[in-house]
Amino acid sequence: MPRIAGIDIPRNKRIDISLTYIYGIGRKTAKSILDKTGIEPDTKADNLSAEQVQKIRNLIEDEVRVEGALKADVQRNIKRLMEVRCYRGTRHMRGLPVRGQRTSSNARTRKGPRRKTASTKKK
């Protein structure tokens, strides 16, 4: 199982699909990586030579921001929005949807499970 950017990519899949298991690499980036290295996209990840794996590893290391560095950048951007107190930052702080979705009927993923409201009985 080839290990690229700290991730074990699946061996029984095509290399263009296997590369998408790395955080920060999608289909388009995977295709451009394979074009630059000269590897056929329909090659199985298991059939790659050590030299080809090293080419991919070096290209990703030099040109593409992935995994930890990318996650740190995203967190820094969110933190900056919260410090500036812009609308998106306040939505992040409150745990509500950031991109304009309605919250009256949906947004359960972002808001969490419904909380029971304490209702008192009148005697």
MMTF fields as JSON, N, C-alpha, C and O atoms, coordinates in Angstrom:
{
  "mmtfVersion": "1.0.0",
  "mmtfProducer": "UNKNOWN",
  "numBonds": 491,
  "numAtoms": 492,
  "numGroups": 123,
  "numChains": 1,
  "numModels": 1,
  "chainsPerModel": [1],
  "groupsPerChain": [123],
  "chainIdList": ["A"],
  "bondAtomList": [4, 2, 8, 6, 12, 10, 16, 14, 20, 18, 24, 22, 28, 26, 32, 30, 36, 34, 40, 38, 44, 42, 48, 46, 52, 50, 56, 54, 60, 58, 64, 62, 68, 66, 72, 70, 76, 74, 80, 78, 84, 82, 88, 86, 92, 90, 96, 94, 100, 98, 104, 102, 108, 106, 112, 110, 116, 114, 120, 118, 124, 122, 128, 126, 132, 130, 136, 134, 140, 138, 144, 142, 148, 146, 152, 150, 156, 154, 160, 158, 164, 162, 168, 166, 172, 170, 176, 174, 180, 178, 184, 182, 188, 186, 192, 190, 196, 194, 200, 198, 204, 202, 208, 206, 212, 210, 216, 214, 220, 218, 224, 222, 228, 226, 232, 230, 236, 234, 240, 238, 244, 242, 248, 246, 252, 250, 256, 254, 260, 258, 264, 262, 268, 266, 272, 270, 276, 274, 280, 278, 284, 282, 288, 286, 292, 290, 296, 294, 300, 298, 304, 302, 308, 306, 312, 310, 316, 314, 320, 318, 324, 322, 328, 326, 332, 330, 336, 334, 340, 338, 344, 342, 348, 346, 352, 350, 356, 354, 360, 358, 364, 362, 368, 366, 372, 370, 376, 374, 380, 378, 384, 382, 388, 386, 392, 390, 396, 394, 400, 398, 404, 402, 408, 406, 412, 410, 416, 414, 420, 418, 424, 422, 428, 426, 432, 430, 436, 434, 440, 438, 444, 442, 448, 446, 452, 450, 456, 454, 460, 458, 464, 462, 468, 466, 472, 470, 476, 474, 480, 478, 484, 482, 488, 486],
  "bondOrderList": [1, 1, 1, 1, 1, 1, 1, 1, 1, 1, 1, 1, 1, 1, 1, 1, 1, 1, 1, 1, 1, 1, 1, 1, 1, 1, 1, 1, 1, 1, 1, 1, 1, 1, 1, 1, 1, 1, 1, 1, 1, 1, 1, 1, 1, 1, 1, 1, 1, 1, 1, 1, 1, 1, 1, 1, 1, 1, 1, 1, 1, 1, 1, 1, 1, 1, 1, 1, 1, 1, 1, 1, 1, 1, 1, 1, 1, 1, 1, 1, 1, 1, 1, 1, 1, 1, 1, 1, 1, 1, 1, 1, 1, 1, 1, 1, 1, 1, 1, 1, 1, 1, 1, 1, 1, 1, 1, 1, 1, 1, 1, 1, 1, 1, 1, 1, 1, 1, 1, 1, 1, 1],
  "groupList": [{"groupName": "MET", "atomNameList": ["N", "CA", "C", "O"], "elementList": ["N", "C", "C", "O"], "formalChargeList": [0, 0, 0, 0], "bondAtomList": [1, 0, 2, 1, 3, 2], "bondOrderList": [1, 1, 2], "singleLetterCode": "M", "chemCompType": "L-PEPTIDE LINKING"}, {"groupName": "PRO", "atomNameList": ["N", "CA", "C", "O"], "elementList": ["N", "C", "C", "O"], "formalChargeList": [0, 0, 0, 0], "bondAtomList": [1, 0, 2, 1, 3, 2], "bondOrderList": [1, 1, 2], "singleLetterCode": "P", "chemCompType": "L-PEPTIDE LINKING"}, {"groupName": "ARG", "atomNameList": ["N", "CA", "C", "O"], "elementList": ["N", "C", "C", "O"], "formalChargeList": [0, 0, 0, 0], "bondAtomList": [1, 0, 2, 1, 3, 2], "bondOrderList": [1, 1, 2], "singleLetterCode": "R", "chemCompType": "L-PEPTIDE LINKING"}, {"groupName": "ILE", "atomNameList": ["N", "CA", "C", "O"], "elementList": ["N", "C", "C", "O"], "formalChargeList": [0, 0, 0, 0], "bondAtomList": [1, 0, 2, 1, 3, 2], "bondOrderList": [1, 1, 2], "singleLetterCode": "I", "chemCompType": "L-PEPTIDE LINKING"}, {"groupName": "ALA", "atomNameList": ["N", "CA", "C", "O"], "elementList": ["N", "C", "C", "O"], "formalChargeList": [0, 0, 0, 0], "bondAtomList": [1, 0, 2, 1, 3, 2], "bondOrderList": [1, 1, 2], "singleLetterCode": "A", "chemCompType": "L-PEPTIDE LINKING"}, {"groupName": "GLY", "atomNameList": ["N", "CA", "C", "O"], "elementList": ["N", "C", "C", "O"], "formalChargeList": [0, 0, 0, 0], "bondAtomList": [1, 0, 2, 1, 3, 2], "bondOrderList": [1, 1, 2], "singleLetterCode": "G", "chemCompType": "PEPTIDE LINKING"}, {"groupName": "ASP", "atomNameList": ["N", "CA", "C", "O"], "elementList": ["N", "C", "C", "O"], "formalChargeList": [0, 0, 0, 0], "bondAtomList": [1, 0, 2, 1, 3, 2], "bondOrderList": [1, 1, 2], "singleLetterCode": "D", "chemCompType": "L-PEPTIDE LINKING"}, {"groupName": "ASN", "atomNameList": ["N", "CA", "C", "O"], "elementList": ["N", "C", "C", "O"], "formalChargeList": [0, 0, 0, 0], "bondAtomList": [1, 0, 2, 1, 3, 2], "bondOrderList": [1, 1, 2], "singleLetterCode": "N", "chemCompType": "L-PEPTIDE LINKING"}, {"groupName": "LYS", "atomNameList": ["N", "CA", "C", "O"], "elementList": ["N", "C", "C", "O"], "formalChargeList": [0, 0, 0, 0], "bondAtomList": [1, 0, 2, 1, 3, 2], "bondOrderList": [1, 1, 2], "singleLetterCode": "K", "chemCompType": "L-PEPTIDE LINKING"}, {"groupName": "SER", "atomNameList": ["N", "CA", "C", "O"], "elementList": ["N", "C", "C", "O"], "formalChargeList": [0, 0, 0, 0], "bondAtomList": [1, 0, 2, 1, 3, 2], "bondOrderList": [1, 1, 2], "singleLetterCode": "S", "chemCompType": "L-PEPTIDE LINKING"}, {"groupName": "LEU", "atomNameList": ["N", "CA", "C", "O"], "elementList": ["N", "C", "C", "O"], "formalChargeList": [0, 0, 0, 0], "bondAtomList": [1, 0, 2, 1, 3, 2], "bondOrderList": [1, 1, 2], "singleLetterCode": "L", "chemCompType": "L-PEPTIDE LINKING"}, {"groupName": "THR", "atomNameList": ["N", "CA", "C", "O"], "elementList": ["N", "C", "C", "O"], "formalChargeList": [0, 0, 0, 0], "bondAtomList": [1, 0, 2, 1, 3, 2], "bondOrderList": [1, 1, 2], "singleLetterCode": "T", "chemCompType": "L-PEPTIDE LINKING"}, {"groupName": "TYR", "atomNameList": ["N", "CA", "C", "O"], "elementList": ["N", "C", "C", "O"], "formalChargeList": [0, 0, 0, 0], "bondAtomList": [1, 0, 2, 1, 3, 2], "bondOrderList": [1, 1, 2], "singleLetterCode": "Y", "chemCompType": "L-PEPTIDE LINKING"}, {"groupName": "GLU", "atomNameList": ["N", "CA", "C", "O"], "elementList": ["N", "C", "C", "O"], "formalChargeList": [0, 0, 0, 0], "bondAtomList": [1, 0, 2, 1, 3, 2], "bondOrderList": [1, 1, 2], "singleLetterCode": "E", "chemCompType": "L-PEPTIDE LINKING"}, {"groupName": "GLN", "atomNameList": ["N", "CA", "C", "O"], "elementList": ["N", "C", "C", "O"], "formalChargeList": [0, 0, 0, 0], "bondAtomList": [1, 0, 2, 1, 3, 2], "bondOrderList": [1, 1, 2], "singleLetterCode": "Q", "chemCompType": "L-PEPTIDE LINKING"}, {"groupName": "VAL", "atomNameList": ["N", "CA", "C", "O"], "elementList": ["N", "C", "C", "O"], "formalChargeList": [0, 0, 0, 0], "bondAtomList": [1, 0, 2, 1, 3, 2], "bondOrderList": [1, 1, 2], "singleLetterCode": "V", "chemCompType": "L-PEPTIDE LINKING"}, {"groupName": "CYS", "atomNameList": ["N", "CA", "C", "O"], "elementList": ["N", "C", "C", "O"], "formalChargeList": [0, 0, 0, 0], "bondAtomList": [1, 0, 2, 1, 3, 2], "bondOrderList": [1, 1, 2], "singleLetterCode": "C", "chemCompType": "L-PEPTIDE LINKING"}, {"groupName": "HIS", "atomNameList": ["N", "CA", "C", "O"], "elementList": ["N", "C", "C", "O"], "formalChargeList": [0, 0, 0, 0], "bondAtomList": [1, 0, 2, 1, 3, 2], "bondOrderList": [1, 1, 2], "singleLetterCode": "H", "chemCompType": "L-PEPTIDE LINKING"}],
  "groupTypeList": [0, 1, 2, 3, 4, 5, 3, 6, 3, 1, 2, 7, 8, 2, 3, 6, 3, 9, 10, 11, 12, 3, 12, 5, 3, 5, 2, 8, 11, 4, 8, 9, 3, 10, 6, 8, 11, 5, 3, 13, 1, 6, 11, 8, 4, 6, 7, 10, 9, 4, 13, 14, 15, 14, 8, 3, 2, 7, 10, 3, 13, 6, 13, 15, 2, 15, 13, 5, 4, 10, 8, 4, 6, 15, 14, 2, 7, 3, 8, 2, 10, 0, 13, 15, 2, 16, 12, 2, 5, 11, 2, 17, 0, 2, 5, 10, 1, 15, 2, 5, 14, 2, 11, 9, 9, 7, 4, 2, 11, 2, 8, 5, 1, 2, 2, 8, 11, 4, 9, 11, 8, 8, 8],
  "groupIdList": [1, 2, 3, 4, 5, 6, 7, 8, 9, 10, 11, 12, 13, 14, 15, 16, 17, 18, 19, 20, 21, 22, 23, 24, 25, 26, 27, 28, 29, 30, 31, 32, 33, 34, 35, 36, 37, 38, 39, 40, 41, 42, 43, 44, 45, 46, 47, 48, 49, 50, 51, 52, 53, 54, 55, 56, 57, 58, 59, 60, 61, 62, 63, 64, 65, 66, 67, 68, 69, 70, 71, 72, 73, 74, 75, 76, 77, 78, 79, 80, 81, 82, 83, 84, 85, 86, 87, 88, 89, 90, 91, 92, 93, 94, 95, 96, 97, 98, 99, 100, 101, 102, 103, 104, 105, 106, 107, 108, 109, 110, 111, 112, 113, 114, 115, 116, 117, 118, 119, 120, 121, 122, 123],
  "secStructList": [7, 7, 3, 3, 6, 6, 3, 3, 7, 7, 1, 1, 1, 5, 2, 2, 2, 2, 4, 4, 4, 1, 6, 6, 7, 7, 2, 2, 2, 2, 2, 2, 2, 2, 2, 2, 2, 6, 7, 7, 6, 6, 1, 5, 4, 4, 4, 7, 7, 2, 2, 2, 2, 2, 2, 2, 2, 2, 2, 2, 2, 2, 2, 7, 7, 7, 2, 2, 2, 2, 2, 2, 2, 2, 2, 2, 2, 2, 2, 2, 2, 2, 2, 2, 6, 7, 2, 2, 2, 2, 2, 2, 2, 2, 6, 7, 7, 1, 1, 1, 7, 7, 7, 1, 1, 7, 7, 2, 2, 2, 2, 7, 1, 7, 7, 7, 7, 7, 7, 7, 7, 7, 7],
  "xCoordList": [0.852, 0.0, 0.897, 1.61, 0.869, 1.717, 1.308, 0.123, 2.312, 2.065, 2.535, 3.726, 1.584, 1.887, 1.313, 0.148, 2.129, 1.726, 1.172, 0.262, 1.724, 1.304, 0.008, -0.526, -0.509, -1.765, -1.516, -0.851, -2.055, -2.009, -3.122, -4.301, -2.758, -3.79, -4.205, -3.377, -5.481, -5.955, -5.248, -5.05, -4.872, -4.071, -4.906, -4.396, -6.155, -6.944, -7.741, -8.566, -7.499, -8.214, -7.262, -6.041, -7.852, -7.039, -6.298, -6.789, -5.12, -4.3, -4.942, -4.753, -5.703, -6.345, -7.422, -7.664, -8.06, -9.063, -8.37, -8.789, -7.326, -6.608, -6.013, -5.982, -5.545, -4.943, -5.962, -5.593, -7.24, -8.261, -8.507, -9.234, -7.925, -8.043, -7.172, -7.289, -6.307, -5.459, -6.235, -6.761, -6.316, -7.049, -6.396, -5.208, -7.16, -6.649, -6.424, -6.083, -6.613, -6.463, -7.806, -8.338, -8.34, -9.582, -9.283, -8.127, -10.324, -10.148, -9.28, -8.396, -9.535, -8.804, -7.322, -6.455, -7.033, -5.645, -4.93, -3.768, -5.621, -5.023, -4.673, -3.609, -5.57, -5.314, -4.11, -3.284, -3.997, -2.862, -1.549, -0.509, -1.586, -0.387, 0.076, 1.267, -0.877, -0.523, -0.04, 0.848, -0.608, -0.137, 1.308, 2.123, 1.622, 2.973, 4.002, 5.149, 3.593, 4.534, 4.585, 5.498, 3.614, 3.605, 3.112, 3.51, 2.253, 1.701, 0.287, -0.479, -0.063, -1.408, -2.421, -2.194, -3.547, -4.547, -5.223, -5.682, -5.294, -5.999, -5.103, -5.534, -3.876, -2.992, -3.479, -3.849, -3.481, -3.849, -2.71, -1.539, -3.065, -2.066, -1.076, 0.08, -1.521, -0.668, 0.405, 1.468, 0.14, 1.07, 2.11, 2.91, 2.113, 3.091, 4.464, 4.588, 5.486, 6.842, 7.239, 6.58, 8.314, 8.795, 9.201, 9.031, 9.738, 10.152, 8.948, 9.013, 7.851, 6.642, 6.032, 5.589, 6.014, 5.479, 6.32, 5.783, 7.618, 8.512, 8.288, 8.345, 8.033, 7.73, 6.483, 6.47, 5.429, 4.168, 4.401, 3.945, 5.112, 5.389, 6.123, 5.763, 7.152, 7.93, 7.089, 7.189, 6.256, 5.422, 4.411, 4.201, 3.791, 2.816, 3.51, 2.983, 4.688, 5.435, 5.806, 5.763, 6.172, 6.642, 5.515, 5.619, 4.448, 3.474, 2.096, 1.385, 1.699, 0.325, 0.338, 1.116, -0.523, -0.655, -1.706, -2.856, -1.334, -2.243, -2.182, -1.305, -3.142, -3.23, -3.046, -3.825, -2.055, -1.899, -1.753, -2.374, -0.94, -0.72, -2.009, -2.311, -2.769, -4.028, -5.067, -5.774, -5.162, -6.113, -5.777, -6.673, -4.481, -4.056, -4.432, -4.866, -4.269, -4.646, -6.142, -6.555, -6.942, -8.403, -8.779, -9.609, -8.172, -8.474, -8.052, -8.753, -6.89, -6.442, -7.402, -7.679, -7.916, -8.876, -10.158, -10.7, -10.64, -11.86, -11.615, -12.467, -10.453, -10.123, -10.051, -10.498, -9.488, -9.404, -10.799, -11.058, -11.707, -13.081, -13.744, -14.484, -13.471, -14.078, -13.487, -14.207, -12.181, -11.549, -12.043, -12.212, -12.275, -12.754, -14.221, -14.713, -14.912, -16.33, -17.203, -18.203, -16.83, -17.684, -18.861, -18.906, -19.788, -20.99, -20.639, -21.151, -19.759, -19.376, -18.682, -18.873, -17.889, -17.203, -18.171, -17.999, -19.19, -20.174, -20.983, -21.361, -21.254, -21.968, -21.115, -21.642, -19.809, -18.919, -18.933, -18.98, -18.891, -18.875, -20.133, -20.073, -21.268, -22.545, -22.859, -23.813, -22.063, -22.309, -23.501, -24.194, -23.737, -24.849, -24.317, -23.12, -25.179, -24.717, -24.123, -24.634, -23.05, -22.292, -22.701, -22.559, -23.197, -23.364, -24.805, -25.198, -25.58, -26.884, -28.028, -29.113, -27.826, -28.925, -29.958, -29.653, -31.202, -32.248, -32.045, -31.54, -32.442, -32.249, -33.551, -33.559, -34.671, -35.926, -36.398, -36.958, -36.183, -36.695, -35.587, -35.815, -34.407, -33.337, -32.101, -32.231, -30.936, -29.646, -29.402, -28.691, -29.968, -29.763, -28.325, -27.82, -27.666, -26.281, -25.41, -24.552, -25.622, -24.794, -25.222, -24.378, -26.543, -27.048, -27.033, -27.081, -26.966, -26.985, -28.404, -29.354, -28.547, -29.898, -30.777, -30.291, -32.095, -33.044, -32.981, -32.848, -33.081, -33.108, -34.551, -35.318, -34.89, -36.24, -36.384, -35.482, -37.515, -37.792, -38.552, -39.473, -38.161, -38.801, -40.182, -40.301, -41.198, -42.555, -43.132, -43.029, -43.724, -44.283, -45.794, -46.437, -46.351, -47.801, -48.449, -47.931, -49.561, -50.301, -51.303, -51.968, -51.407, -52.336, -53.565, -54.455],
  "yCoordList": [-1.176, 0.0, 1.238, 1.484, 2.013, 3.212, 4.233, 4.453, 4.847, 5.876, 7.213, 7.417, 8.118, 9.424, 10.486, 10.411, 11.474, 12.59, 12.103, 12.714, 11.0, 10.475, 9.689, 9.341, 9.403, 8.681, 7.401, 7.422, 6.287, 5.039, 5.09, 5.034, 5.195, 5.255, 3.844, 2.934, 3.637, 2.287, 1.706, 2.39, 0.443, -0.168, -0.723, -0.854, -1.049, -1.718, -0.75, -1.175, 0.55, 1.546, 2.201, 2.106, 2.872, 3.627, 4.729, 5.247, 5.081, 6.049, 7.432, 8.168, 7.803, 9.124, 9.198, 10.267, 8.085, 8.037, 7.895, 8.51, 7.096, 6.868, 8.151, 8.338, 9.029, 10.277, 11.177, 12.009, 11.023, 11.878, 11.527, 12.248, 10.447, 10.097, 11.005, 10.995, 11.783, 12.732, 14.033, 14.541, 14.581, 15.821, 16.953, 17.223, 17.612, 18.724, 18.378, 19.25, 17.095, 16.682, 16.147, 15.179, 16.801, 16.356, 15.716, 15.439, 15.48, 14.826, 15.66, 15.129, 16.962, 17.827, 17.918, 17.827, 18.095, 18.172, 16.848, 16.833, 15.735, 14.416, 14.244, 13.723, 14.684, 14.571, 15.407, 14.955, 16.626, 17.477, 16.912, 17.039, 16.295, 15.662, 14.53, 14.398, 13.709, 12.58, 13.053, 12.432, 14.144, 14.7, 15.167, 14.913, 15.85, 16.377, 15.268, 15.392, 14.193, 13.096, 12.104, 11.281, 12.17, 11.277, 9.876, 8.914, 9.754, 8.451, 8.343, 9.305, 7.181, 6.949, 6.934, 6.262, 7.662, 7.707, 6.375, 6.147, 5.482, 4.22, 3.136, 1.99, 3.47, 2.519, 2.298, 3.25, 1.053, 0.748, 1.21, 1.155, 1.657, 2.161, 1.072, 1.363, -0.169, -1.293, -1.553, -2.085, -1.183, -1.458, -0.362, -0.449, 0.664, 1.734, 1.261, 0.518, 1.698, 1.385, 2.353, 3.37, 2.025, 2.885, 4.251, 5.274, 4.256, 5.5, 6.4, 7.61, 5.812, 6.586, 7.148, 8.296, 6.335, 6.796, 7.963, 8.935, 7.864, 8.942, 10.22, 11.316, 10.087, 11.253, 11.966, 13.187, 11.182, 11.746, 12.424, 13.544, 11.734, 12.257, 13.605, 14.556, 13.67, 14.904, 16.047, 17.18, 15.75, 16.783, 17.335, 18.546, 16.45, 16.881, 17.723, 18.747, 17.284, 18.01, 19.419, 20.362, 19.558, 20.843, 21.799, 23.003, 21.283, 22.159, 22.228, 23.213, 21.224, 21.167, 21.217, 20.515, 22.048, 22.098, 21.08, 21.169, 20.129, 19.046, 18.793, 19.293, 18.001, 17.48, 18.54, 19.492, 18.41, 19.261, 20.734, 21.573, 21.06, 22.47, 23.112, 24.252, 22.387, 22.914, 23.065, 24.071, 22.067, 22.147, 23.31, 23.987, 23.539, 24.652, 25.983, 26.905, 26.09, 27.318, 27.588, 28.722, 26.553, 26.704, 27.17, 28.065, 26.567, 26.961, 28.401, 29.138, 28.802, 30.186, 31.16, 32.225, 30.805, 31.679, 31.836, 32.936, 30.73, 30.785, 31.618, 32.411, 31.434, 32.188, 33.685, 34.506, 34.037, 35.443, 36.028, 37.148, 35.272, 35.76, 36.005, 36.974, 35.116, 35.269, 36.46, 37.154, 36.709, 37.844, 39.176, 40.139, 39.227, 40.443, 40.685, 41.806, 39.653, 39.701, 40.02, 40.727, 39.502, 39.687, 38.704, 37.868, 38.816, 37.988, 36.506, 35.729, 36.121, 34.709, 34.25, 33.117, 35.119, 34.776, 34.549, 33.618, 35.398, 35.223, 33.952, 33.295, 33.596, 32.343, 31.143, 30.17, 31.211, 30.139, 30.055, 28.962, 31.21, 31.226, 30.596, 29.863, 30.886, 30.395, 28.969, 28.365, 28.431, 27.073, 26.976, 25.96, 28.035, 28.063, 27.978, 28.165, 27.699, 27.644, 28.975, 30.039, 28.911, 30.1, 30.644, 31.841, 29.804, 30.202, 30.517, 30.262, 31.057, 31.579, 30.588, 30.911, 29.385, 28.426, 28.839, 29.566, 28.355, 28.669, 27.831, 26.71, 28.387, 27.675, 27.401, 26.678, 27.967, 27.77, 26.334, 25.819, 25.669, 24.309, 23.263, 22.089, 23.664, 22.689, 23.048, 23.594, 22.755, 23.047, 22.194, 22.626, 20.995, 20.146, 19.651, 19.417, 19.49, 19.03, 20.043, 19.673, 21.293, 22.346, 22.701, 22.978, 22.692, 23.095, 21.963, 22.215, 20.724, 19.59, 19.116, 19.669, 18.086, 17.563, 18.587, 19.475, 18.438, 19.381, 19.285, 18.199, 20.446, 20.475, 20.639, 21.413, 19.919, 20.027, 21.363, 21.801, 22.002, 23.24, 22.904, 22.087, 23.535, 23.242, 23.909, 25.134, 23.079, 23.626, 23.271, 22.13, 24.229, 23.987, 23.867, 24.569, 22.986, 22.802, 23.812, 24.074, 24.359, 25.257, 24.426, 23.554, 24.699, 23.933, 24.725, 24.227],
  "zCoordList": [0.0, 0.0, 0.0, 0.973, -1.073, -1.126, -0.075, 0.177, 0.529, 1.54, 0.977, 0.744, 0.763, 0.199, 1.124, 1.514, 1.476, 2.348, 3.68, 4.24, 4.188, 5.48, 5.45, 6.503, 4.265, 4.124, 3.336, 2.301, 3.831, 3.07, 2.036, 2.387, 0.776, -0.261, -0.633, -0.599, -0.993, -1.306, -2.517, -3.52, -2.417, -3.48, -4.622, -5.734, -4.39, -5.425, -6.292, -7.101, -6.128, -6.934, -7.915, -7.786, -8.908, -9.863, -9.113, -8.11, -9.604, -8.894, -8.857, -7.888, -9.898, -9.865, -8.787, -8.226, -8.498, -7.424, -6.07, -5.09, -6.014, -4.762, -4.2, -2.983, -5.063, -4.592, -3.908, -3.079, -4.244, -3.634, -2.165, -1.482, -1.669, -0.261, 0.605, 1.83, -0.026, 0.687, 0.82, -0.17, 2.033, 2.287, 1.513, 1.689, 0.661, -0.124, -1.584, -2.383, -1.945, -3.342, -3.823, -3.281, -4.853, -5.465, -6.805, -7.123, -7.593, -8.895, -9.833, -10.504, -9.875, -10.804, -10.427, -11.295, -9.143, -8.699, -8.936, -9.343, -8.682, -8.915, -10.387, -10.722, -11.262, -12.7, -13.104, -13.897, -12.569, -12.926, -12.379, -13.025, -11.205, -10.647, -11.553, -11.838, -12.007, -12.866, -14.228, -14.813, -14.747, -16.022, -15.904, -16.791, -14.81, -14.62, -14.412, -14.841, -13.76, -13.512, -14.668, -14.735, -15.58, -16.734, -16.421, -17.079, -15.425, -15.038, -15.582, -15.52, -16.113, -16.647, -15.512, -14.506, -15.643, -14.57, -14.282, -13.163, -15.285, -15.052, -14.449, -14.328, -14.072, -13.409, -11.987, -11.3, -11.544, -10.155, -9.248, -9.625, -8.065, -7.119, -6.728, -6.422, -6.736, -6.375, -7.43, -7.108, -8.696, -9.789, -9.999, -10.93, -9.154, -9.292, -8.836, -7.862, -9.547, -9.114, -8.001, -7.78, -7.312, -6.23, -6.782, -6.118, -8.003, -8.641, -8.921, -8.707, -9.399, -9.685, -8.406, -8.372, -7.36, -6.075, -5.563, -5.03, -5.722, -5.275, -6.074, -5.518, -7.383, -8.214, -7.704, -7.549, -7.445, -6.946, -5.597, -5.368, -4.711, -3.38, -3.454, -2.761, -4.3, -4.432, -4.99, -4.52, -5.999, -6.611, -5.61, -5.533, -4.849, -3.847, -2.776, -2.341, -2.361, -1.33, -1.782, -0.992, -3.063, -3.574, -3.973, -3.737, -4.569, -5.208, -4.565, -4.764, -3.809, -3.306, -1.777, -1.131, -1.213, 0.237, 0.652, 0.22, 1.473, 1.853, 3.355, 4.059, 3.819, 5.178, 6.256, 6.305, 7.109, 8.286, 7.97, 8.622, 6.98, 6.628, 6.138, 6.492, 5.327, 4.796, 5.902, 5.957, 6.784, 7.893, 8.824, 9.329, 9.049, 9.894, 9.251, 9.943, 7.932, 7.228, 7.35, 7.593, 7.184, 7.283, 8.685, 8.841, 9.705, 11.084, 11.36, 12.053, 10.808, 10.974, 10.317, 10.868, 9.136, 8.446, 9.252, 9.361, 9.816, 10.631, 11.891, 12.293, 12.508, 13.711, 13.406, 14.207, 12.248, 11.845, 11.682, 12.124, 11.045, 10.875, 12.231, 12.403, 13.195, 14.508, 15.255, 15.973, 15.098, 15.77, 15.22, 15.968, 13.906, 13.26, 13.608, 13.478, 14.045, 14.39, 13.19, 13.318, 12.019, 10.858, 10.961, 11.863, 10.047, 10.095, 10.083, 10.89, 9.157, 9.075, 10.358, 10.8, 10.944, 12.182, 13.329, 14.116, 13.424, 14.504, 14.293, 15.262, 13.044, 12.769, 13.199, 13.74, 12.96, 13.418, 14.94, 15.504, 15.607, 17.07, 17.651, 18.638, 17.031, 17.55, 17.11, 17.598, 16.191, 15.715, 14.783, 14.754, 14.021, 13.08, 11.651, 11.435, 10.671, 9.285, 8.845, 9.197, 8.079, 7.727, 6.365, 6.117, 5.489, 4.094, 3.695, 2.557, 4.598, 4.233, 4.239, 3.755, 4.771, 4.795, 5.838, 6.784, 5.643, 6.612, 7.883, 7.827, 9.005, 10.268, 10.988, 11.984, 10.503, 11.234, 11.158, 12.126, 10.023, 9.892, 9.758, 10.049, 9.326, 9.109, 9.938, 11.034, 9.437, 10.081, 11.308, 12.215, 11.367, 12.528, 12.615, 13.713, 11.486, 11.511, 12.229, 13.03, 11.951, 12.518, 13.949, 14.801, 14.21, 15.516, 16.539, 17.743, 16.068, 16.987, 17.231, 16.68, 18.063, 18.316, 19.024, 19.724, 18.82, 19.425, 20.943, 21.507, 21.597, 23.056, 23.511, 22.938, 24.521, 25.069, 25.773, 26.488, 25.568, 26.273, 27.546, 27.535, 28.631, 29.902, 29.932, 29.955, 29.932, 30.027, 31.386, 31.837, 32.016, 33.344, 33.256, 32.476, 34.047, 34.063, 35.02, 36.106, 34.609, 35.479, 36.258, 35.7, 37.541, 38.365, 38.693, 39.383]
}
